[in-house]
Amino acid sequence: MTTQQRLEQLLDAVVVDAVGARVGEVVQILLDNISGRPTWVRVAARTLRPRLILITVPLAGAALEAGELRVPHPRALLKAAPRPAAEEELSPQDERTLIAHYGISPADDDLAAAPAPPPA
């Protein structure tokens, strides 16, 4: 499977948390400035008030299968994440803040741990 195909599968995937609770849909993929590989996604999620929020979620430890992106974080942590401006890339400060929030190491946000393609 090509990288382009993997990115297409990731875009619009339904995001679920560590226990399978629905969080929202991937609406943007953020690439690492150095490697060019996806490391974060922005997820459109609805709140109790019918309002849409964008949540920035790390791909480290995530698994993509059958249109579903399972992330290893509880929904409450995801929804409580800092919300940097919805731009094409994260600033270094935004990335540090998100890394601290999710409790991951900077090396963890590399796509070495990103979603593997589904089996053929």
Secondary structure, DSSP 8 states (H G I E B T S, - for coil): --HHHHHHHHTT-EEE-TTS-EEEEEEEEEE-TTT--EEEEEEEEE-SSS-EEEEEEE-TT-EEETTEEE-SS-HHHHHTS------SS--HHHHHHHHHHHT--GGGGSGGGS------
